[in-house]
Amino acid sequence: MENASKALIMAAAVLVAIMIIALGVTIFNKAKGSSDTTSLDTAEITMFNQKFERFAGDNVSGSNVKSLLSFAISNAGTNRDNHMKLPQIIIYPYDIQTEDTSHRHATAKGADAQQKIEDYINAISSFRKGIKSTNKYSIDLSYSEAGIVNTVTIKLKI
């Protein structure tokens, strides 16, 4: 009888040890997952991309371009801390009088993040003011290696 009680005590000790190890592994995995805030899951990337993809195309009205730029501004306000979700906006205006084919762009990547966000939002706001609702534009998207929209290129169609 004495051997049976010792066996039960040893079995209980083994079970407690296994539970402590399992709890430690669970805590470690949760801590590891929460510290990696730069990675996005596939569903989140798809949902984010769809918000930009609905505007993409070859014959987009100026009012839709303005809507895209308004969305980009609100997106910047929402995702201030996640620069992966702040795509570079490039606009290729074409000035018929000067035949200037230069482009302007807005980006929020780099140091001094808070000031960059404000500059990014201000640049997009000024782009939006220059868009004419009656013009037609082409909107092209490019994607990062992670599969998220990282560049929106807007070109005036003549």
Backbone as a ProteinNet text record, in pm:
[ID]
protein_1_A
[PRIMARY]
MENASKALIMAAAVLVAIMIIALGVTIFNKAKGSSDTTSLDTAEITMFNQKFERFAGDNVSGSNVKSLLSFAISNAGTNRDNHMKLPQIIIYPYDIQTEDTSHRHATAKGADAQQKIEDYINAISSFRKGIKSTNKYSIDLSYSEAGIVNTVTIKLKI
[TERTIARY]
80.8	0	86.6	197.3	286.8	346.8	377.9	433.5	329.9	204.2	97.5	79.9	86	69.4	188.2	309.1	426.1	413.9	360	341.4	240.5	132.6	32.7	91	172.3	235.5	330.3	406.7	498.1	421.3	309.5	228.2	169.6	124.8	70.6	179	300.3	411	444.7	441.8	469.1	361.1	233.8	124	136.6	171.5	188.6	303.7	412.3	527.1	488.9	412.8	368.4	277.6	189.2	99.9	177.7	279.8	361.2	437.3	492	565.2	469.4	349.5	251.3	209.4	189.4	153.2	265.7	388.8	504.1	513.8	493.9	498.1	385.9	266.7	153.1	181.4	232.4	264.3	372.4	473.9	581.8	527.8	441.7	386.1	299	220.6	136.5	222.2	326.3	415.2	488.6	529.7	599.2	506.5	381.5	284.4	249.5	239.5	202.1	316.7	439.6	552.4	575.9	523.6	542.5	422.9	420.5	306.2	319.5	435.9	453.1	398.3	374.1	323.3	171	116.4	-27.6	-69.6	-185.9	-231.8	-294.7	-313.8	-361.7	-497.7	-587.5	-721.6	-714.1	-629.4	-615.8	-556.2	-458.2	-397.1	-500.3	-577.9	-680.7	-783.3	-830.3	-928.5	-869.5	-745.4	-680.9	-665.8	-615.5	-593.2	-722.6	-831.3	-958.8	-1005.5	-973.2	-1014.4	-948.2	-827.5	-759.9	-793.7	-806.1	-829.7	-962.4	-1059.8	-1188.4	-1176	-1069.5	-1047.9	-957.5	-885.3	-786.7	-855.2	-790.7	-843.8	-779.4	-823.6	-760.9	-840	-966.9	-1049.7	-1133.9	-1066.4	-1130	-1164.5	-1285.2	-1326.2	-1251.6	-1242.6	-1176	-1242.8	-1375.7	-1445	-1407.7	-1383.9	-1338.2	-1194.4	-1112.3	-975	-979.7	-1068.8	-1084.1	-1129	-1218.8	-1263.7	-1147.6	-1065.2	-946.7	-854.6	-829.5	-739.9	-800.2	-932.6	-998.9	-983	-997.5	-976.3	-832.3	-735.3	-594.2	-567	-634.2	-617.7	-675	-795.8	-854.7	-776	-722.8	-639.3	-513.9	-455.2	-335	-366.6	-484	-523.1	-544.3	-599.4	-628	-501.1	-409.5	-291.4	-161.9	-167.3	-48.3	70.1	43.1	150.3	191.5	124.4	156.4	191.5	318.9	363.1	347.3	328.3	301.4	168.4	78.6	-53.7	-63.3	49.5	51.1	121.4	47.3	112.7	160.4	265.4	314	213.1	176.4	83.4	165.4	160.6	234.3	133.6	143.5	54.8	141.3	107.7	174.3	79.9	92.7	11.3	75.6	-1	51.3	-0.6	86.6	48.4	62.8	-49.8	-49.2	25.9	15.7	80.6	232.6	287.5	432.8	487.1	398	435.6	525.6	497.2	571.3	517.3	601.3	557.8	616.7	657.3	711.5	600.1	637.8	538.2	562.6	457.8	465.9	430.2	485.5	451.3	441.4	368	353.6	396.3	479.2	520.6	533.3	509.6	516.5	621.8	712.4	815.4	937.2	1008.2	1129.4	1125.4	1227.2	1239.9	1138.6	1126.6	1036.1	894.3	843.8	718.2	601.4	586.3	470.1	468.7	583.8	589.4	568.8	621.7	604.2	456.5	381.9	238.9	167.5	198.8	134.9	169.6	295.9	337.1	265.1	253.7	186	40.5	-28.9	-169.7	-183.5	-95.9	-101.6	-74.8	20.6	51	-68.3	-129.4	-244.9	-360.3	-378.5	-484.5	-461.2	-336.4	-309.2	-326.8	-292.7	-316.2	-465.4	-544.3	-689.3	-747.2	-695	-743.3	-713.6	-605.9	-567.1	-637.3	-714.6	-784.7	-912.9	-934.6	-1057.6	-1155.4	-1277	-1377.9	-1411	-1393	-1429.6	-1320.7	-1199.3	-1089.9	-1098	-1027	-1014	-869.7	-854.2	-723.9	-706.8	-582.2	-555.5	-491.3	-532.1	-479.7	-419	-290.2	-218	-169.7	-171.8	-126.3	-4.9	88.1	196.7	198	254	245.6	384.9	394.3	520	540.1	654	680.1	580.4	527.5	428.5	290.8	273.7	146	51.5	98.2	12.6	40.2	-63.9	-47.9	54	160.6	259.6	279.1	222.3	229.9	101.6	47.4	-68.3	-22.1	-27.4	16.2	-104.9	-120	-235	-181.1	-233.9	-188.6	-309.7	-295.1	-397.9	-399	-518.2	-533.5	-571.9	-502.6	-532.3	-599.3
-117.4	0	125.8	116.8	230.1	263.6	163.1	184.1	248.8	213	269.2	418.1	457	599.8	680.8	624.3	692.8	706.8	604.7	609.1	717.3	730.3	833.4	974	990.2	1119.6	1155.1	1057.2	1080.7	1114.1	1044.5	1071.9	1212.5	1253.1	1387.6	1492.6	1466.3	1559.4	1573.3	1462.4	1465.9	1546.6	1526.3	1601	1751.5	1787	1928.2	1987.8	1913.8	1962.1	1983.2	1890.3	1903.2	2024.4	2046.6	2162.1	2293.2	2298.3	2419.7	2446.6	2342.4	2358	2405.6	2345.5	2385	2530.6	2571.4	2709.9	2804.6	2767.8	2849.5	2864	2754.6	2759.6	2848.6	2837.5	2919.4	3067.8	3101.8	3241.8	3293.5	3212.2	3251.5	3278.7	3190.8	3207.7	3332.2	3360.3	3481.1	3606	3604.4	3721	3742.4	3637.3	3646.2	3702.7	3659.4	3706.8	3852.3	3899.6	4038.7	4134.3	4089.7	4179	4200.6	4112.9	4125.5	4196.8	4331.3	4408.5	4446.4	4425.7	4464.5	4360.4	4239.8	4139	4142.8	4118	4117.3	3980.6	3935.4	3807.8	3828.9	3720	3724.7	3791.1	3762.1	3821.7	3972.7	4017.9	4161.2	4231.4	4167.6	4224.1	4232.4	4127.1	4125.7	4235.6	4250	4354.3	4493.4	4513.4	4642.9	4672.1	4574.2	4593.1	4622.4	4555.8	4575.2	4719.7	4786.6	4926.6	5015.2	4980.8	5056.5	5001.1	4869.4	4805.9	4847.2	4884.9	4925.8	5054.4	5131.6	5254.9	5234.6	5124.7	5103.1	5083.5	5131.2	5112.8	5207.9	5196.6	5272.8	5397.5	5405	5517.8	5565.4	5616	5651.8	5801.3	5833.6	5974	6049.4	6180.1	6263.9	6258.1	6243.9	6235.4	6107.9	5998.5	5875.5	5889.2	5964	5989.1	6069.9	6169.9	6248.2	6158.4	6064.7	5970.5	5884.2	5837.9	5759.2	5839.9	5964.5	6047.3	6078.4	6095.7	6114.6	5989.4	5872	5747.8	5737.7	5775.8	5768.8	5859.3	5974.2	6064.7	6001.2	5945.9	5882.8	5758.5	5686.1	5569.1	5610.6	5723.8	5772.5	5808.9	5864.9	5896.9	5772.5	5669.4	5544.2	5463.2	5463.1	5375.8	5453.3	5555.1	5636.3	5553.1	5447.3	5367.9	5248.2	5224.3	5109.2	5158.4	5185.8	5243.4	5147.5	5018.3	4924.4	4957.1	5020.1	5051.8	5195.5	5257.5	5392.5	5388.6	5359.8	5348.9	5484.3	5480.9	5601.8	5639.5	5767.2	5817	5898.6	5860.7	5931.8	5983.6	6111	6171	6227.6	6186.8	6239.3	6338.1	6465.7	6563.7	6592	6640.9	6679.4	6818.2	6914.6	7053.5	7083.6	7104.1	7123.3	7250.5	7355.2	7481.9	7470.1	7403.4	7395.5	7260.2	7167	7030.1	6968.5	7001.2	6948	6810	6708.7	6572.5	6524.6	6618.5	6579.8	6524.1	6465.7	6407.6	6456.5	6440.4	6471.4	6344.5	6330.4	6211.5	6245	6157.4	6168	6035.5	6042.1	5920.2	5948	5846.3	5864.1	5774.6	5724.7	5635.2	5717.1	5671.6	5739.1	5783.1	5859.4	5904.8	6014.6	6049.4	6154.2	6125	6011.7	5956.5	6052.6	6120	6206.4	6320	6384.3	6492.4	6437.1	6318	6257	6230.6	6185.5	6159.9	6289.5	6397.1	6526.2	6574.6	6559.5	6598.3	6513.4	6385.1	6290.1	6332.5	6359.1	6398.9	6533.1	6628.5	6758.8	6747.4	6663	6644.8	6584.1	6482.7	6420.3	6519.3	6600.6	6703.2	6801.8	6841.5	6934.9	6866.3	6737.7	6663	6663	6637.5	6626.8	6755.8	6869.8	6999.2	7018	6957.9	6973.2	6879.6	6785.4	6689.7	6753.1	6744.8	6797.2	6681.4	6700.1	6594.5	6552	6641.1	6609.7	6534.1	6531.2	6460.5	6310.9	6236	6091.4	6060	5959.6	5922.3	5770.8	5727.7	5584.7	5569.9	5465.1	5438.7	5299.4	5293.7	5166.8	5144.5	5020.2	4982.7	4892.9	4907.4	4809.9	4758.3	4640.6	4569.1	4540.4	4535.4	4500.7	4349.4	4304.3	4160	4088.7	4159.8	4101.4	4092.2	4155.3	4147.7	4262.1	4364.7	4478.1	4594.7	4671.3	4786	4881.6	4912.3	5005	5128.1	5128.5	5245.8	5258.9	5380.5	5413.6	5520.3	5488.6	5581.2	5632.1	5763.3	5826.6	5909.3	5882.2	5955.2	6015.6	6140.4	6208.4	6150.8	6118	6067.1	6182.9	6193	6302.1	6245.5
0	0	0	71.6	79.9	-56.4	-137.9	-271.2	-363.4	-350.1	-433.4	-405.2	-279.7	-247.1	-298.5	-292.9	-346.7	-499.2	-566	-711.4	-748.8	-672	-697.8	-678.5	-577.2	-551.4	-666.2	-713.8	-825.5	-953.5	-978.9	-1096.7	-1090.8	-974.1	-956.9	-980.3	-931.9	-951.3	-1099.4	-1173.5	-1317.4	-1389.1	-1354.6	-1416	-1388.5	-1266.7	-1232.5	-1313.6	-1326.6	-1403.8	-1549.8	-1608.2	-1747.9	-1763.7	-1667.7	-1674.5	-1665.6	-1581.6	-1567.7	-1698.1	-1758.5	-1885	-1994.8	-2004	-2105	-2086.3	-1961.8	-1932.7	-1975	-1948.8	-1988.4	-2139.3	-2213.1	-2359.1	-2412.3	-2355.4	-2398.4	-2375.2	-2260.4	-2229.6	-2323.8	-2349.8	-2440.1	-2580.1	-2631.8	-2766.5	-2775.9	-2674.1	-2675.1	-2670.2	-2589.3	-2579.8	-2711.2	-2774.9	-2903.1	-3009.2	-3012.8	-3111	-3092.5	-2970	-2946.4	-2972.5	-2964	-2988.4	-3136.4	-3222.9	-3366.7	-3427.3	-3413.2	-3461.3	-3607.5	-3668.5	-3807.8	-3904.3	-3858.6	-3949.8	-3951.4	-4067.4	-4084.6	-4136.7	-4096.1	-4148.5	-4286.3	-4358.2	-4495.9	-4508.1	-4417.9	-4423.5	-4404.8	-4314	-4289.7	-4411.6	-4475.9	-4596.5	-4708.2	-4726.9	-4831.1	-4808.9	-4685.7	-4655.1	-4680.5	-4639.8	-4660.8	-4809.9	-4885.8	-5029.2	-5103.8	-5066.7	-5135.4	-5127.3	-5019.9	-5004.3	-5109.2	-5151.5	-5256.7	-5395.1	-5404.8	-5534.5	-5597.9	-5516.5	-5573.2	-5654.6	-5633.5	-5708.7	-5830.3	-5836.7	-5942.9	-6076.9	-6180.8	-6314.7	-6412.7	-6538.1	-6644.8	-6683.6	-6649.9	-6692.1	-6573.4	-6471.8	-6345.2	-6346.5	-6304	-6300.8	-6191	-6209.3	-6110.4	-5974.6	-5973.1	-5844.1	-5769.9	-5842.3	-5776.7	-5727.1	-5799.1	-5753.1	-5623.8	-5618.9	-5495.8	-5381.1	-5408.9	-5305	-5257.1	-5351	-5314.5	-5224.1	-5260.3	-5179.9	-5043.2	-5037.3	-4907	-4821.6	-4885.7	-4811.7	-4762.7	-4847.1	-4807.3	-4686.3	-4681.6	-4567.5	-4440.7	-4450.7	-4331.3	-4290.6	-4388.5	-4360.2	-4284.1	-4322.2	-4253.3	-4109	-4086.3	-3949.5	-3865.9	-3926.8	-3856.6	-3830.7	-3926	-3919.2	-3895.8	-3812.1	-3783.1	-3735.2	-3660.9	-3600.6	-3685.2	-3795	-3879.2	-4019.1	-4041.6	-4168.1	-4285.3	-4257.9	-4367.1	-4434.7	-4360.1	-4413.1	-4464.2	-4491.5	-4546.1	-4682.1	-4788.5	-4919.1	-4970.2	-5047.3	-5112	-5220.2	-5225.8	-5326.9	-5425.9	-5553.7	-5657.8	-5758.7	-5790.1	-5889.3	-6001.1	-6123.3	-6241.4	-6309.4	-6274.5	-6346.3	-6481.7	-6572.5	-6702	-6731.3	-6723.3	-6744.2	-6893.7	-6961.7	-7106.5	-7144.5	-7064	-7098.3	-7094.5	-6994.7	-6983.4	-7027.9	-7056.9	-7091.5	-6985.7	-6861.4	-6747.6	-6713.9	-6724.8	-6693.4	-6560.9	-6477.9	-6347.3	-6260	-6150.9	-6060.4	-5918.5	-5839.3	-5696.9	-5622.5	-5502.5	-5424.8	-5276.4	-5209	-5063.8	-5005	-4903.1	-4835.8	-4686.5	-4604.8	-4459.6	-4398.8	-4479.4	-4427.5	-4386.1	-4286.6	-4244.6	-4101	-4063.5	-3925.3	-3895.9	-3771.2	-3724.3	-3773.1	-3730.3	-3781.6	-3768.7	-3656.5	-3636.3	-3738.1	-3760.3	-3858.7	-3998.9	-4026.9	-4158.2	-4185.3	-4085.8	-4103.2	-4138	-4066.4	-4094.5	-4234.7	-4275.3	-4410.6	-4514.9	-4487.3	-4577.3	-4597.1	-4488.3	-4495.5	-4567.7	-4538.4	-4604.6	-4754.3	-4792	-4934.1	-5007.4	-4948.6	-5013	-5022.9	-4920.8	-4924.1	-5038.1	-5058.1	-5167.8	-5302.8	-5312.8	-5436.7	-5468.5	-5363.7	-5380.3	-5435.8	-5390.8	-5439.5	-5588.1	-5637.3	-5777.3	-5873	-5822.8	-5908.7	-5959.7	-6090.8	-6150.7	-6170.6	-6123.4	-6128.9	-6270.5	-6368	-6506.2	-6580.9	-6528.1	-6595.1	-6571.5	-6654.5	-6639.9	-6601.5	-6516.3	-6464	-6470.9	-6468.7	-6449.6	-6312	-6242.1	-6108.6	-6108.6	-6080	-6073.1	-5930.2	-5888.6	-5755.1	-5767.2	-5675.7	-5665.4	-5522.6	-5506.5	-5379.2	-5324.8	-5192.6	-5126.7	-5132.5	-5084.3	-5079.3	-4989.3	-4890.2	-4798.8	-4863.8	-4982.2	-5052.5	-5022.6	-4954	-4918.2	-5014.5	-5047.2	-5136.1	-5074.6	-5151.8	-5097.8	-5185.4	-5307.3	-5393.3	-5473.5	-5475.6	-5557.4	-5655.6	-5785.6	-5888.6	-5965	-5970.2	-6035.3	-6152.5	-6273.3	-6392.1	-6461.8	-6502.3	-6578.5	-6719.7	-6768.8	-6905.1	-6995.6	-7106.5	-7200.9	-7322.7
[MASK]
++++++++++++++++++++++++++++++++++++++++++++++++++++++++++++++++++++++++++++++++++++++++++++++++++++++++++++++++++++++++++++++++++++++++++++++++++++++++++++++

